[in-house]
Amino acid sequence: MATSALRSLWAEPRPTNAPDLGPRDWALVAALTCWSVIEAVLRQDLASGPLLLLAALAVIGPLLWRRTHPLLAVVVCFGTLTIVDLVRILTGPHGALLNSTAATLILTYALFRWGSGREAVCGLGIVLLWLPITIHGADPTSLAEAVAGYAFFLFAAALGAAIRYRTKIRIREIDHAKAREREQLARELHDTVAHHVSGIVIQAQAGRAVAASHPEQAVEALAVIEDAATRTLTELRAIVGVLRASQDTELAPQPGVAQVEQLATDGLTRPCVEVTLSGEFDNLSPAVGAAIYRLAQESITNARRHARHATQVSVAVHGDADQVRLTVDDDGSAAGGRGPAGYGLVGMRERALLLGGTFDAGPAAERGWRVEAVLPRTGRPR
């Protein structure tokens, strides 16, 4: 377990969302520079000027590239401070360094926030090598102060790692939400546009067949095509409007069981679609109502596309106290089958399962194809 975690940490890549150098970074550098100058003027127990300048540059300078090159910033900073501390140890007491060197905590944080796993491990090793030199050699401290020093740097590293992984999880959640939205949009486009376009194609074929012998029927077919095209355009505009909206809303349109009757045809179009509603539909979950409509719509579209020699499609919706049952039958020929399941059947099954229902589609006992879906009234998995 520990070996696996270490391997995972070692292979962790750099985050790709690191912000560019901005005004806040320059403000941080300016604030630390002013702090260092004021401290150098007011304090009397400091080391010599060259050591102070070298230590200040080692801490403040690398802050500007702590996100783009975190390991290099740590190497330059702590490597220079190590040299400064060794000089102080070998040449005798020369006073303390500036308190502004505490900004090394920012570099430790940045190492784990923006560095790769390899950079974090290597950089932490450099930090832990420097700490004993400065705590026990250059600036001897008590045991409590030494423990506090180690704790501060380990806390900075842990904080950087925690924020890094929290951000990573958040980005993953956003990506999953976007994927769900794309899937839902694809389903809505498939269910609405494909249904109307299939009807347009059928009417166009019928109109062309009777144009020469029965011009009046061709005109009727054109009227049906115009109506279907208008509906398609309206629903496309609704979907585009939702995509442009700034607030989170359900993808429109969201019809219900009452609109299933609108899927019926007048008997002139083949196959003829008959719709029967029975039972109780009051207090039905809107999600279930919309799912029943979409399932019926997609089933009719599939029958028009794939049911050979079909003359009739029967849609029956029945609601009782606990559930709603949808049954769609066509009288098409089963010869040759319907082919492999496409996105339509996959989407229909997903709709039913997400609402805690069941879905089944296949050849009917006698002739044609049957689609049957049973959804709980509440739309919640049981």
SEROVEX-929366 format. One record per residue (C-alpha): x negated, y negated, z; residue in one letter. Coordinates in nm, 2 decimals. Example, Ala and Ser with C-alpha at 12.3 -4.5 7.8 and 13.67 -1.06 7.14 Angstrom:
2
-1.23 / 0.45 / 0.78 / A
-1.37 / 0.11 / 0.71 / S
***
This chain:
382
0.00 / 0.00 / 0.00 / M
-0.27 / -0.24 / 0.10 / A
-0.48 / -0.14 / -0.20 / T
-0.19 / -0.20 / -0.43 / S
-0.13 / -0.55 / -0.28 / A
-0.49 / -0.64 / -0.32 / L
-0.49 / -0.53 / -0.69 / R
-0.17 / -0.73 / -0.75 / S
-0.33 / -1.04 / -0.59 / L
-0.65 / -0.99 / -0.79 / W
-0.46 / -0.97 / -1.12 / A
-0.23 / -1.27 / -1.04 / E
-0.26 / -1.52 / -1.33 / P
-0.27 / -1.90 / -1.29 / R
0.07 / -2.07 / -1.28 / P
0.17 / -2.23 / -1.61 / T
0.37 / -2.52 / -1.46 / N
0.08 / -2.72 / -1.30 / A
0.16 / -3.09 / -1.33 / P
-0.09 / -3.32 / -1.51 / D
-0.31 / -3.58 / -1.34 / L
-0.08 / -3.87 / -1.24 / G
-0.05 / -4.19 / -1.04 / P
-0.01 / -3.99 / -0.71 / R
-0.34 / -3.82 / -0.76 / D
-0.52 / -4.16 / -0.81 / W
-0.33 / -4.30 / -0.51 / A
-0.46 / -4.01 / -0.30 / L
-0.81 / -4.07 / -0.41 / V
-0.78 / -4.44 / -0.34 / A
-0.63 / -4.38 / 0.01 / A
-0.91 / -4.14 / 0.11 / L
-1.17 / -4.38 / -0.03 / T
-1.03 / -4.66 / 0.18 / C
-1.01 / -4.44 / 0.48 / W
-1.38 / -4.34 / 0.44 / S
-1.49 / -4.70 / 0.40 / V
-1.30 / -4.82 / 0.71 / I
-1.43 / -4.52 / 0.91 / E
-1.79 / -4.59 / 0.80 / A
-1.76 / -4.95 / 0.91 / V
-1.60 / -4.89 / 1.25 / L
-1.76 / -4.57 / 1.38 / R
-2.11 / -4.57 / 1.53 / Q
-2.17 / -4.20 / 1.57 / D
-2.20 / -4.11 / 1.20 / L
-2.48 / -3.95 / 1.00 / A
-2.71 / -4.14 / 0.77 / S
-2.57 / -4.33 / 0.47 / G
-2.69 / -4.09 / 0.19 / P
-2.54 / -3.79 / 0.37 / L
-2.21 / -3.97 / 0.43 / L
-2.19 / -4.08 / 0.06 / L
-2.27 / -3.73 / -0.07 / L
-2.01 / -3.57 / 0.16 / A
-1.74 / -3.82 / 0.07 / A
-1.81 / -3.77 / -0.30 / L
-1.80 / -3.40 / -0.26 / A
-1.46 / -3.41 / -0.10 / V
-1.28 / -3.69 / -0.28 / I
-1.41 / -3.63 / -0.64 / G
-1.29 / -3.27 / -0.69 / P
-0.94 / -3.37 / -0.58 / L
-0.87 / -3.50 / -0.93 / L
-0.91 / -3.15 / -1.09 / W
-0.79 / -2.94 / -0.80 / R
-0.50 / -2.81 / -1.02 / R
-0.67 / -2.76 / -1.35 / T
-1.00 / -2.61 / -1.21 / H
-0.92 / -2.52 / -0.85 / P
-1.22 / -2.28 / -0.80 / L
-1.47 / -2.52 / -0.95 / L
-1.33 / -2.79 / -0.72 / A
-1.38 / -2.57 / -0.42 / V
-1.73 / -2.46 / -0.53 / V
-1.84 / -2.82 / -0.58 / V
-1.69 / -2.95 / -0.25 / C
-1.78 / -2.67 / -0.01 / F
-2.11 / -2.60 / -0.18 / G
-2.21 / -2.96 / -0.14 / T
-2.09 / -2.98 / 0.22 / L
-2.29 / -2.66 / 0.29 / T
-2.60 / -2.83 / 0.17 / I
-2.53 / -3.14 / 0.37 / V
-2.47 / -2.94 / 0.69 / D
-2.79 / -2.73 / 0.63 / L
-2.99 / -3.06 / 0.60 / V
-2.83 / -3.19 / 0.92 / R
-2.92 / -2.86 / 1.10 / I
-3.28 / -2.85 / 0.97 / L
-3.36 / -3.22 / 1.03 / T
-3.21 / -3.26 / 1.37 / G
-2.90 / -3.45 / 1.49 / P
-2.80 / -3.72 / 1.25 / H
-2.45 / -3.79 / 1.38 / G
-2.11 / -3.66 / 1.25 / A
-1.95 / -3.67 / 0.91 / L
-1.64 / -3.87 / 0.82 / L
-1.31 / -3.75 / 0.94 / N
-1.18 / -3.80 / 0.58 / S
-1.36 / -3.47 / 0.50 / T
-1.05 / -3.31 / 0.64 / A
-0.92 / -3.35 / 0.29 / A
-1.09 / -3.01 / 0.22 / T
-0.76 / -2.87 / 0.35 / L
-0.60 / -3.00 / 0.03 / I
-0.85 / -2.82 / -0.18 / L
-0.79 / -2.50 / 0.01 / T
-0.42 / -2.54 / -0.04 / Y
-0.46 / -2.61 / -0.41 / A
-0.68 / -2.30 / -0.45 / L
-0.40 / -2.07 / -0.35 / F
-0.12 / -2.29 / -0.51 / R
-0.28 / -2.33 / -0.86 / W
-0.56 / -2.08 / -0.89 / G
-0.55 / -1.73 / -1.02 / S
-0.58 / -1.43 / -0.79 / G
-0.95 / -1.39 / -0.86 / R
-1.01 / -1.76 / -0.80 / E
-0.82 / -1.76 / -0.47 / A
-1.02 / -1.46 / -0.34 / V
-1.36 / -1.60 / -0.45 / C
-1.28 / -1.95 / -0.33 / G
-1.16 / -1.83 / 0.01 / L
-1.49 / -1.64 / 0.05 / G
-1.68 / -1.97 / -0.01 / I
-1.46 / -2.15 / 0.25 / V
-1.51 / -1.88 / 0.51 / L
-1.89 / -1.89 / 0.45 / L
-1.90 / -2.27 / 0.50 / W
-1.68 / -2.28 / 0.82 / L
-1.93 / -2.10 / 1.05 / P
-2.21 / -2.33 / 0.93 / I
-2.02 / -2.65 / 1.01 / T
-1.84 / -2.53 / 1.32 / I
-2.12 / -2.34 / 1.49 / H
-2.43 / -2.51 / 1.34 / G
-2.39 / -2.87 / 1.22 / A
-2.11 / -2.97 / 1.46 / D
-2.10 / -2.73 / 1.75 / P
-1.76 / -2.70 / 1.91 / T
-1.58 / -2.52 / 2.18 / S
-1.41 / -2.18 / 2.12 / L
-1.07 / -2.33 / 2.11 / A
-1.17 / -2.59 / 1.86 / E
-1.34 / -2.33 / 1.65 / A
-1.03 / -2.11 / 1.65 / V
-0.82 / -2.42 / 1.56 / A
-1.06 / -2.49 / 1.27 / G
-1.02 / -2.15 / 1.12 / Y
-0.65 / -2.16 / 1.18 / A
-0.61 / -2.49 / 0.99 / F
-0.78 / -2.36 / 0.68 / F
-0.60 / -2.02 / 0.68 / L
-0.27 / -2.21 / 0.73 / F
-0.35 / -2.43 / 0.43 / A
-0.42 / -2.12 / 0.22 / A
-0.11 / -1.94 / 0.34 / A
0.10 / -2.25 / 0.27 / L
-0.03 / -2.27 / -0.09 / G
0.04 / -1.91 / -0.15 / A
0.39 / -1.93 / 0.00 / A
0.49 / -2.23 / -0.21 / I
0.34 / -2.06 / -0.51 / R
0.54 / -1.75 / -0.47 / Y
0.86 / -1.94 / -0.38 / R
0.83 / -2.14 / -0.70 / T
0.76 / -1.82 / -0.90 / K
1.08 / -1.66 / -0.76 / I
1.27 / -1.98 / -0.84 / R
1.15 / -1.98 / -1.19 / I
1.24 / -1.61 / -1.23 / R
1.59 / -1.68 / -1.10 / E
1.63 / -1.97 / -1.35 / I
1.51 / -1.74 / -1.63 / D
1.76 / -1.48 / -1.53 / H
2.04 / -1.74 / -1.52 / A
1.95 / -1.86 / -1.86 / K
1.95 / -1.50 / -1.99 / A
2.30 / -1.45 / -1.84 / R
2.42 / -1.77 / -2.00 / E
2.28 / -1.66 / -2.34 / R
2.44 / -1.32 / -2.31 / E
2.78 / -1.48 / -2.21 / Q
2.75 / -1.72 / -2.50 / L
2.67 / -1.44 / -2.74 / A
2.97 / -1.25 / -2.61 / R
3.20 / -1.55 / -2.65 / E
3.08 / -1.62 / -3.00 / L
3.12 / -1.26 / -3.10 / H
3.47 / -1.22 / -2.95 / D
3.61 / -1.55 / -3.08 / T
3.44 / -1.63 / -3.41 / V
3.41 / -1.28 / -3.53 / A
3.78 / -1.21 / -3.47 / H
3.89 / -1.51 / -3.67 / H
3.64 / -1.46 / -3.95 / V
3.75 / -1.10 / -3.99 / S
4.10 / -1.22 / -4.04 / G
3.99 / -1.48 / -4.29 / I
3.80 / -1.22 / -4.49 / V
4.10 / -0.99 / -4.50 / I
4.34 / -1.27 / -4.60 / Q
4.10 / -1.38 / -4.87 / A
4.08 / -1.03 / -5.02 / Q
4.46 / -1.00 / -5.01 / A
4.51 / -1.34 / -5.17 / G
4.27 / -1.26 / -5.45 / R
4.45 / -0.93 / -5.51 / A
4.79 / -1.08 / -5.55 / V
4.70 / -1.42 / -5.70 / A
4.78 / -1.32 / -6.06 / A
5.10 / -1.13 / -6.00 / S
5.24 / -1.31 / -5.69 / H
5.11 / -1.66 / -5.67 / P
5.34 / -1.74 / -5.38 / E
5.19 / -1.47 / -5.16 / Q
4.84 / -1.60 / -5.25 / A
4.96 / -1.95 / -5.12 / V
5.08 / -1.78 / -4.80 / E
4.74 / -1.61 / -4.76 / A
4.56 / -1.95 / -4.80 / L
4.78 / -2.10 / -4.53 / A
4.69 / -1.81 / -4.30 / V
4.32 / -1.87 / -4.38 / I
4.36 / -2.24 / -4.31 / E
4.51 / -2.17 / -3.97 / D
4.25 / -1.91 / -3.88 / A
3.97 / -2.15 / -3.99 / A
4.12 / -2.43 / -3.78 / T
4.13 / -2.20 / -3.47 / R
3.77 / -2.10 / -3.53 / T
3.65 / -2.46 / -3.56 / L
3.84 / -2.55 / -3.24 / T
3.69 / -2.27 / -3.04 / E
3.34 / -2.35 / -3.18 / L
3.38 / -2.71 / -3.07 / R
3.49 / -2.60 / -2.73 / A
3.19 / -2.38 / -2.69 / I
2.95 / -2.65 / -2.81 / V
3.12 / -2.90 / -2.58 / G
3.05 / -2.67 / -2.28 / V
2.68 / -2.64 / -2.39 / L
2.65 / -3.01 / -2.40 / R
2.81 / -3.07 / -2.06 / A
2.58 / -3.16 / -1.78 / S
2.77 / -2.98 / -1.51 / Q
2.80 / -2.60 / -1.47 / D
3.13 / -2.48 / -1.61 / T
3.27 / -2.16 / -1.74 / E
3.22 / -2.11 / -2.11 / L
3.54 / -2.21 / -2.29 / A
3.79 / -2.11 / -2.41 / P
3.93 / -1.89 / -2.14 / Q
4.27 / -1.75 / -2.25 / P
4.48 / -1.51 / -2.04 / G
4.72 / -1.22 / -2.08 / V
5.00 / -1.45 / -2.20 / A
4.79 / -1.54 / -2.51 / Q
4.75 / -1.17 / -2.61 / V
5.09 / -1.20 / -2.78 / E
4.94 / -1.46 / -3.02 / Q
4.72 / -1.18 / -3.16 / L
5.03 / -1.02 / -3.32 / A
5.08 / -1.06 / -3.69 / T
5.39 / -1.12 / -3.90 / D
5.38 / -0.78 / -4.07 / G
5.24 / -0.91 / -4.40 / L
4.88 / -0.86 / -4.31 / T
4.73 / -0.52 / -4.30 / R
4.68 / -0.37 / -4.06 / P
4.99 / -0.50 / -3.88 / C
4.92 / -0.59 / -3.52 / V
5.20 / -0.53 / -3.26 / E
5.17 / -0.64 / -2.90 / V
5.37 / -0.52 / -2.60 / T
5.34 / -0.67 / -2.26 / L
5.51 / -0.50 / -1.96 / S
5.49 / -0.51 / -1.58 / G
5.38 / -0.78 / -1.35 / E
5.11 / -1.04 / -1.43 / F
5.17 / -1.30 / -1.16 / D
4.87 / -1.39 / -0.94 / N
4.64 / -1.22 / -1.18 / L
4.28 / -1.32 / -1.15 / S
4.18 / -1.56 / -1.43 / P
3.87 / -1.36 / -1.51 / A
4.08 / -1.04 / -1.55 / V
4.33 / -1.23 / -1.78 / G
4.05 / -1.36 / -1.99 / A
3.89 / -1.02 / -2.01 / A
4.21 / -0.85 / -2.12 / I
4.25 / -1.10 / -2.40 / Y
3.89 / -1.06 / -2.51 / R
3.91 / -0.68 / -2.50 / L
4.23 / -0.68 / -2.71 / A
4.09 / -0.93 / -2.95 / Q
3.77 / -0.74 / -3.00 / E
3.96 / -0.41 / -3.04 / S
4.17 / -0.56 / -3.32 / I
3.86 / -0.70 / -3.49 / T
3.70 / -0.35 / -3.48 / N
4.01 / -0.19 / -3.62 / A
4.01 / -0.44 / -3.91 / R
3.65 / -0.38 / -3.98 / R
3.61 / -0.01 / -3.93 / H
3.95 / 0.17 / -3.93 / A
3.99 / 0.32 / -4.28 / R
4.34 / 0.31 / -4.43 / H
4.48 / 0.17 / -4.11 / A
4.83 / 0.01 / -4.14 / T
4.91 / -0.06 / -3.78 / Q
4.73 / -0.16 / -3.46 / V
4.93 / -0.13 / -3.14 / S
4.83 / -0.33 / -2.83 / V
4.99 / -0.25 / -2.50 / A
4.92 / -0.43 / -2.17 / V
5.08 / -0.31 / -1.85 / H
5.04 / -0.47 / -1.51 / G
5.13 / -0.30 / -1.18 / D
5.06 / -0.38 / -0.82 / A
4.69 / -0.29 / -0.82 / D
4.56 / -0.30 / -1.18 / Q
4.61 / -0.40 / -1.54 / V
4.59 / -0.14 / -1.82 / R
4.51 / -0.23 / -2.18 / L
4.56 / 0.03 / -2.46 / T
4.48 / -0.04 / -2.82 / V
4.56 / 0.23 / -3.09 / D
4.52 / 0.22 / -3.46 / D
4.63 / 0.47 / -3.72 / D
4.32 / 0.46 / -3.93 / G
4.14 / 0.76 / -4.07 / S
3.88 / 0.93 / -3.85 / A
3.69 / 1.06 / -4.14 / A
3.33 / 0.96 / -4.12 / G
3.37 / 0.83 / -3.77 / G
3.31 / 0.47 / -3.66 / R
2.93 / 0.48 / -3.66 / G
2.71 / 0.40 / -3.37 / P
2.83 / 0.17 / -3.09 / A
2.74 / -0.19 / -3.17 / G
2.73 / -0.50 / -2.97 / Y
3.11 / -0.52 / -2.96 / G
3.16 / -0.20 / -2.77 / L
2.86 / -0.27 / -2.54 / V
3.01 / -0.61 / -2.46 / G
3.35 / -0.47 / -2.40 / M
3.22 / -0.21 / -2.16 / R
3.01 / -0.47 / -1.98 / E
3.32 / -0.69 / -1.93 / R
3.52 / -0.41 / -1.78 / A
3.24 / -0.28 / -1.55 / L
3.15 / -0.63 / -1.42 / L
3.51 / -0.67 / -1.30 / L
3.52 / -0.33 / -1.13 / G
3.72 / -0.16 / -1.40 / G
3.68 / 0.13 / -1.65 / T
3.65 / 0.13 / -2.03 / F
3.68 / 0.41 / -2.28 / D
3.68 / 0.41 / -2.66 / A
3.69 / 0.70 / -2.90 / G
3.90 / 0.90 / -3.15 / P
4.27 / 0.94 / -3.05 / A
4.42 / 1.29 / -3.00 / A
4.61 / 1.29 / -3.33 / E
4.49 / 1.01 / -3.56 / R
4.30 / 0.69 / -3.54 / G
4.10 / 0.52 / -3.26 / W
4.20 / 0.44 / -2.91 / R
4.05 / 0.18 / -2.67 / V
4.16 / 0.19 / -2.31 / E
4.05 / -0.04 / -2.03 / A
4.17 / -0.05 / -1.67 / V
4.09 / -0.36 / -1.46 / L
4.17 / -0.43 / -1.09 / P
4.40 / -0.73 / -1.05 / R
4.15 / -0.91 / -0.83 / T
3.86 / -0.87 / -1.07 / G
3.64 / -0.74 / -0.79 / R
3.44 / -0.41 / -0.79 / P
3.60 / -0.16 / -0.55 / R
***
